[in-house]
Amino acid sequence: MAEDKKKVKALDGAVMTTEGLSFKGFILSPIVENCTGCDRVAAFEEQSYCPAYAEPAKKWARGICNFATHVKATVDKEGKTKVNPLKASKRAAKGR
Ligand code: SF4
């Protein structure tokens, strides 16, 4: 099962432009501190980028990145684990 999840390591086809790193039609922004440790991080010309999300800073601005491989869920102020509401709904439907 784990082998099914192919990790995108390389930024194949990425081109550095005056606007930034162009990859699959998107301009990628460098990763942020929260991305450190994520398996999706890929290096390109001494900078690190995320092939899964163009603007890592925006992805983390509203909480945990749902594409992150190094963090799964957070614990909120009351000590409860926060999960994605859609995933929680699916889990509830399956009876887990
Ligand atoms: S998947 Fe999320 S945590 Fe991982 S590098 Fe991309 S933006 Fe950062």
Backbone and ligand atoms as CSV (ligand in chain L), in Angstrom:
chain,resi,resn,atom,element,x,y,z
A,1,MET,N,N,0.830,-1.194,0.000
A,1,MET,CA,C,0.000,0.000,0.000
A,1,MET,C,C,0.872,1.254,0.000
A,2,ALA,N,N,1.897,1.238,0.878
A,2,ALA,CA,C,2.761,2.399,0.968
A,2,ALA,C,C,3.482,2.640,-0.348
A,3,GLU,N,N,3.751,1.559,-1.084
A,3,GLU,CA,C,4.440,1.705,-2.360
A,3,GLU,C,C,3.564,2.404,-3.395
A,4,ASP,N,N,2.242,2.341,-3.189
A,4,ASP,CA,C,1.324,3.006,-4.108
A,4,ASP,C,C,1.477,4.516,-4.049
A,5,LYS,N,N,1.840,5.011,-2.884
A,5,LYS,CA,C,1.999,6.458,-2.719
A,5,LYS,C,C,3.371,6.875,-3.223
A,6,LYS,N,N,3.400,7.294,-4.455
A,6,LYS,CA,C,4.657,7.738,-5.053
A,6,LYS,C,C,5.008,9.120,-4.547
A,7,LYS,N,N,6.187,9.272,-4.052
A,7,LYS,CA,C,6.626,10.569,-3.566
A,7,LYS,C,C,7.228,11.363,-4.715
A,8,VAL,N,N,6.762,12.578,-4.853
A,8,VAL,CA,C,7.311,13.455,-5.887
A,8,VAL,C,C,8.540,14.118,-5.304
A,9,LYS,N,N,9.680,13.691,-5.734
A,9,LYS,CA,C,10.930,14.229,-5.194
A,9,LYS,C,C,11.517,15.278,-6.107
A,10,ALA,N,N,11.453,15.024,-7.377
A,10,ALA,CA,C,12.136,15.910,-8.309
A,10,ALA,C,C,11.182,16.932,-8.899
A,11,LEU,N,N,11.727,18.042,-9.252
A,11,LEU,CA,C,10.955,19.076,-9.940
A,11,LEU,C,C,11.262,18.968,-11.423
A,12,ASP,N,N,10.966,17.818,-12.001
A,12,ASP,CA,C,11.241,17.584,-13.412
A,12,ASP,C,C,10.485,18.576,-14.284
A,13,GLY,N,N,11.183,19.240,-15.138
A,13,GLY,CA,C,10.564,20.193,-16.047
A,13,GLY,C,C,10.449,21.594,-15.481
A,14,ALA,N,N,10.891,21.797,-14.256
A,14,ALA,CA,C,10.822,23.132,-13.652
A,14,ALA,C,C,11.818,24.060,-14.322
A,15,VAL,N,N,11.403,25.304,-14.494
A,15,VAL,CA,C,12.252,26.307,-15.147
A,15,VAL,C,C,12.260,27.568,-14.294
A,16,MET,N,N,13.450,28.106,-14.036
A,16,MET,CA,C,13.543,29.352,-13.286
A,16,MET,C,C,13.239,30.516,-14.221
A,17,THR,N,N,12.259,31.318,-13.857
A,17,THR,CA,C,11.894,32.489,-14.664
A,17,THR,C,C,12.115,33.746,-13.824
A,18,THR,N,N,11.858,34.885,-14.432
A,18,THR,CA,C,12.022,36.141,-13.684
A,18,THR,C,C,10.982,36.245,-12.571
A,19,GLU,N,N,9.822,35.582,-12.730
A,19,GLU,CA,C,8.762,35.608,-11.714
A,19,GLU,C,C,9.020,34.624,-10.582
A,20,GLY,N,N,9.818,33.617,-10.859
A,20,GLY,CA,C,10.083,32.579,-9.869
A,20,GLY,C,C,10.224,31.242,-10.567
A,21,LEU,N,N,10.158,30.175,-9.790
A,21,LEU,CA,C,10.307,28.839,-10.376
A,21,LEU,C,C,8.992,28.387,-10.993
A,22,SER,N,N,9.016,28.175,-12.292
A,22,SER,CA,C,7.819,27.748,-13.012
A,22,SER,C,C,7.793,26.225,-13.098
A,23,PHE,N,N,6.673,25.624,-12.631
A,23,PHE,CA,C,6.543,24.171,-12.635
A,23,PHE,C,C,5.089,23.807,-12.931
A,24,LYS,N,N,4.872,23.117,-14.022
A,24,LYS,CA,C,3.537,22.674,-14.446
A,24,LYS,C,C,2.544,23.829,-14.522
A,25,GLY,N,N,3.016,24.981,-14.980
A,25,GLY,CA,C,2.124,26.126,-15.155
A,25,GLY,C,C,1.940,26.985,-13.919
A,26,PHE,N,N,2.575,26.628,-12.815
A,26,PHE,CA,C,2.483,27.416,-11.593
A,26,PHE,C,C,3.844,28.033,-11.266
A,27,ILE,N,N,3.797,29.174,-10.592
A,27,ILE,CA,C,5.026,29.765,-10.091
A,27,ILE,C,C,5.155,29.330,-8.633
A,28,LEU,N,N,6.206,28.598,-8.333
A,28,LEU,CA,C,6.383,28.068,-6.977
A,28,LEU,C,C,7.107,29.056,-6.073
A,29,SER,N,N,6.631,29.149,-4.858
A,29,SER,CA,C,7.314,29.933,-3.833
A,29,SER,C,C,8.149,28.975,-2.993
A,30,PRO,N,N,9.248,29.464,-2.435
A,30,PRO,CA,C,10.075,28.589,-1.596
A,30,PRO,C,C,9.289,28.079,-0.387
A,31,ILE,N,N,9.711,26.975,0.161
A,31,ILE,CA,C,9.034,26.400,1.330
A,31,ILE,C,C,9.209,27.303,2.547
A,32,VAL,N,N,8.382,27.069,3.548
A,32,VAL,CA,C,8.461,27.824,4.800
A,32,VAL,C,C,8.998,26.901,5.896
A,33,GLU,N,N,9.236,27.471,7.059
A,33,GLU,CA,C,9.833,26.715,8.170
A,33,GLU,C,C,9.014,25.477,8.534
A,34,ASN,N,N,7.680,25.593,8.478
A,34,ASN,CA,C,6.814,24.465,8.839
A,34,ASN,C,C,6.991,23.269,7.908
A,35,CYS,N,N,7.497,23.504,6.730
A,35,CYS,CA,C,7.681,22.423,5.754
A,35,CYS,C,C,8.896,21.549,6.075
A,36,THR,N,N,9.764,22.023,6.936
A,36,THR,CA,C,10.982,21.282,7.253
A,36,THR,C,C,10.634,19.880,7.758
A,37,GLY,N,N,11.152,18.897,7.074
A,37,GLY,CA,C,10.898,17.511,7.456
A,37,GLY,C,C,9.883,16.828,6.554
A,38,CYS,N,N,9.204,17.594,5.736
A,38,CYS,CA,C,8.206,17.018,4.827
A,38,CYS,C,C,8.922,16.301,3.679
A,39,ASP,N,N,8.432,15.124,3.322
A,39,ASP,CA,C,9.047,14.336,2.247
A,39,ASP,C,C,8.839,14.952,0.873
A,40,ARG,N,N,7.892,15.876,0.751
A,40,ARG,CA,C,7.611,16.461,-0.566
A,40,ARG,C,C,8.593,17.563,-0.950
A,41,VAL,N,N,9.330,18.049,0.002
A,41,VAL,CA,C,10.273,19.134,-0.277
A,41,VAL,C,C,11.285,18.692,-1.332
A,42,ALA,N,N,11.453,19.531,-2.340
A,42,ALA,CA,C,12.415,19.237,-3.407
A,42,ALA,C,C,13.310,20.451,-3.615
A,43,ALA,N,N,14.566,20.200,-3.799
A,43,ALA,CA,C,15.529,21.287,-3.978
A,43,ALA,C,C,15.671,21.628,-5.449
A,44,PHE,N,N,15.851,22.918,-5.704
A,44,PHE,CA,C,16.106,23.401,-7.067
A,44,PHE,C,C,16.992,24.621,-6.947
A,45,GLU,N,N,18.180,24.530,-7.470
A,45,GLU,CA,C,19.148,25.628,-7.441
A,45,GLU,C,C,19.277,26.272,-6.063
A,46,GLU,N,N,19.641,25.483,-5.095
A,46,GLU,CA,C,19.936,25.931,-3.728
A,46,GLU,C,C,18.725,26.472,-2.969
A,47,GLN,N,N,17.535,26.324,-3.521
A,47,GLN,CA,C,16.314,26.681,-2.809
A,47,GLN,C,C,15.468,25.419,-2.709
A,48,SER,N,N,14.554,25.405,-1.760
A,48,SER,CA,C,13.659,24.260,-1.643
A,48,SER,C,C,12.232,24.678,-1.967
A,49,TYR,N,N,11.550,23.817,-2.705
A,49,TYR,CA,C,10.192,24.105,-3.145
A,49,TYR,C,C,9.304,22.900,-2.864
A,50,CYS,N,N,8.003,23.153,-2.963
A,50,CYS,CA,C,7.039,22.076,-2.778
A,50,CYS,C,C,6.352,21.786,-4.102
A,51,PRO,N,N,6.559,20.597,-4.690
A,51,PRO,CA,C,5.899,20.260,-5.951
A,51,PRO,C,C,4.392,20.049,-5.779
A,52,ALA,N,N,3.928,19.887,-4.542
A,52,ALA,CA,C,2.511,19.618,-4.295
A,52,ALA,C,C,1.683,20.881,-4.126
A,53,TYR,N,N,2.317,21.974,-3.697
A,53,TYR,CA,C,1.576,23.206,-3.467
A,53,TYR,C,C,2.468,24.397,-3.777
A,54,ALA,N,N,1.975,25.303,-4.603
A,54,ALA,CA,C,2.808,26.398,-5.098
A,54,ALA,C,C,3.226,27.397,-4.024
A,55,GLU,N,N,2.334,27.668,-3.078
A,55,GLU,CA,C,2.645,28.674,-2.064
A,55,GLU,C,C,2.533,28.083,-0.663
A,56,PRO,N,N,3.589,27.446,-0.207
A,56,PRO,CA,C,3.572,26.794,1.101
A,56,PRO,C,C,3.163,27.729,2.245
A,57,ALA,N,N,3.555,28.990,2.189
A,57,ALA,CA,C,3.216,29.925,3.272
A,57,ALA,C,C,1.699,30.066,3.407
A,58,LYS,N,N,0.997,30.129,2.268
A,58,LYS,CA,C,-0.465,30.236,2.299
A,58,LYS,C,C,-1.089,28.942,2.808
A,59,LYS,N,N,-0.454,27.820,2.457
A,59,LYS,CA,C,-0.982,26.518,2.879
A,59,LYS,C,C,-0.947,26.397,4.392
A,60,TRP,N,N,0.069,26.965,5.007
A,60,TRP,CA,C,0.208,26.877,6.462
A,60,TRP,C,C,-0.502,28.009,7.190
A,61,ALA,N,N,-0.937,29.036,6.475
A,61,ALA,CA,C,-1.527,30.215,7.116
A,61,ALA,C,C,-2.801,29.880,7.877
A,62,ARG,N,N,-3.546,28.895,7.392
A,62,ARG,CA,C,-4.819,28.551,8.041
A,62,ARG,C,C,-4.724,27.287,8.874
A,63,GLY,N,N,-3.534,26.871,9.208
A,63,GLY,CA,C,-3.375,25.670,10.025
A,63,GLY,C,C,-2.426,24.709,9.361
A,64,ILE,N,N,-2.607,23.456,9.675
A,64,ILE,CA,C,-1.681,22.433,9.212
A,64,ILE,C,C,-1.860,22.164,7.716
A,65,CYS,N,N,-0.775,21.917,7.041
A,65,CYS,CA,C,-0.825,21.604,5.611
A,65,CYS,C,C,-1.345,20.182,5.442
A,66,ASN,N,N,-2.410,20.026,4.661
A,66,ASN,CA,C,-2.998,18.692,4.504
A,66,ASN,C,C,-2.195,17.798,3.568
A,67,PHE,N,N,-1.202,18.355,2.899
A,67,PHE,CA,C,-0.326,17.535,2.060
A,67,PHE,C,C,0.928,17.099,2.805
A,68,ALA,N,N,1.136,17.605,3.986
A,68,ALA,CA,C,2.367,17.336,4.749
A,68,ALA,C,C,2.516,15.852,5.052
A,69,THR,N,N,3.735,15.374,4.939
A,69,THR,CA,C,4.006,13.969,5.249
A,69,THR,C,C,4.591,13.820,6.644
A,70,HIS,N,N,4.994,14.927,7.246
A,70,HIS,CA,C,5.673,14.866,8.538
A,70,HIS,C,C,4.772,15.251,9.710
A,71,VAL,N,N,3.583,15.756,9.432
A,71,VAL,CA,C,2.648,16.137,10.487
A,71,VAL,C,C,1.271,15.624,10.087
A,72,LYS,N,N,0.569,15.035,10.991
A,72,LYS,CA,C,-0.741,14.478,10.656
A,72,LYS,C,C,-1.893,15.293,11.232
A,73,ALA,N,N,-1.828,15.655,12.473
A,73,ALA,CA,C,-2.924,16.396,13.086
A,73,ALA,C,C,-2.364,17.236,14.214
A,74,THR,N,N,-3.121,18.207,14.630
A,74,THR,CA,C,-2.664,19.064,15.719
A,74,THR,C,C,-3.569,18.894,16.926
A,75,VAL,N,N,-3.090,19.319,18.046
A,75,VAL,CA,C,-3.884,19.287,19.271
A,75,VAL,C,C,-4.255,20.726,19.585
A,76,ASP,N,N,-5.559,20.973,19.751
A,76,ASP,CA,C,-5.979,22.352,19.984
A,76,ASP,C,C,-5.846,22.724,21.462
A,77,LYS,N,N,-6.322,23.918,21.808
A,77,LYS,CA,C,-6.132,24.443,23.166
A,77,LYS,C,C,-6.752,23.555,24.240
A,78,GLU,N,N,-7.865,22.905,23.923
A,78,GLU,CA,C,-8.527,22.044,24.922
A,78,GLU,C,C,-7.921,20.647,24.970
A,79,GLY,N,N,-6.925,20.403,24.161
A,79,GLY,CA,C,-6.281,19.096,24.183
A,79,GLY,C,C,-6.923,18.096,23.258
A,80,LYS,N,N,-7.882,18.548,22.451
A,80,LYS,CA,C,-8.538,17.648,21.502
A,80,LYS,C,C,-7.772,17.649,20.185
A,81,THR,N,N,-7.726,16.514,19.556
A,81,THR,CA,C,-7.044,16.412,18.275
A,81,THR,C,C,-7.934,16.962,17.185
A,82,LYS,N,N,-7.387,17.861,16.386
A,82,LYS,CA,C,-8.146,18.445,15.292
A,82,LYS,C,C,-7.909,17.622,14.031
A,83,VAL,N,N,-8.976,17.270,13.360
A,83,VAL,CA,C,-8.844,16.574,12.086
A,83,VAL,C,C,-9.665,17.310,11.052
A,84,ASN,N,N,-9.359,17.043,9.825
A,84,ASN,CA,C,-10.097,17.630,8.711
A,84,ASN,C,C,-11.573,17.241,8.843
A,85,PRO,N,N,-12.503,18.206,8.830
A,85,PRO,CA,C,-13.920,17.897,8.996
A,85,PRO,C,C,-14.456,16.912,7.971
A,86,LEU,N,N,-13.974,16.993,6.745
A,86,LEU,CA,C,-14.433,16.070,5.705
A,86,LEU,C,C,-13.979,14.649,6.015
A,87,LYS,N,N,-12.719,14.521,6.451
A,87,LYS,CA,C,-12.209,13.196,6.812
A,87,LYS,C,C,-12.954,12.654,8.023
A,88,ALA,N,N,-13.255,13.538,8.986
A,88,ALA,CA,C,-13.977,13.115,10.185
A,88,ALA,C,C,-15.355,12.607,9.804
A,89,SER,N,N,-15.980,13.291,8.852
A,89,SER,CA,C,-17.294,12.887,8.388
A,89,SER,C,C,-17.242,11.506,7.737
A,90,LYS,N,N,-16.215,11.278,6.927
A,90,LYS,CA,C,-16.070,9.968,6.263
A,90,LYS,C,C,-15.808,8.871,7.271
A,91,ARG,N,N,-14.974,9.191,8.279
A,91,ARG,CA,C,-14.682,8.211,9.333
A,91,ARG,C,C,-15.946,7.856,10.084
A,92,ALA,N,N,-16.759,8.863,10.385
A,92,ALA,CA,C,-18.006,8.631,11.118
A,92,ALA,C,C,-18.939,7.760,10.313
A,93,ALA,N,N,-18.975,7.985,8.991
A,93,ALA,CA,C,-19.849,7.202,8.109
A,93,ALA,C,C,-19.403,5.741,8.065
A,94,LYS,N,N,-18.082,5.520,8.179
A,94,LYS,CA,C,-17.557,4.149,8.162
A,94,LYS,C,C,-17.657,3.488,9.520
A,95,GLY,N,N,-17.999,4.262,10.543
A,95,GLY,CA,C,-18.120,3.716,11.891
A,95,GLY,C,C,-16.821,3.608,12.636
A,96,ARG,N,N,-15.803,4.400,12.218
A,96,ARG,CA,C,-14.528,4.378,12.944
A,96,ARG,C,C,-14.455,5.503,13.957
L,1,SF4,S1,S,3.310,19.391,1.257
L,1,SF4,FE1,FE,2.883,21.056,2.708
L,1,SF4,S2,S,4.380,20.752,4.319
L,1,SF4,FE2,FE,5.092,19.573,2.575
L,1,SF4,S3,S,6.483,20.934,1.504
L,1,SF4,FE3,FE,4.467,21.179,0.582
L,1,SF4,S4,S,3.529,22.902,1.637
L,1,SF4,FE4,FE,5.260,22.207,2.872
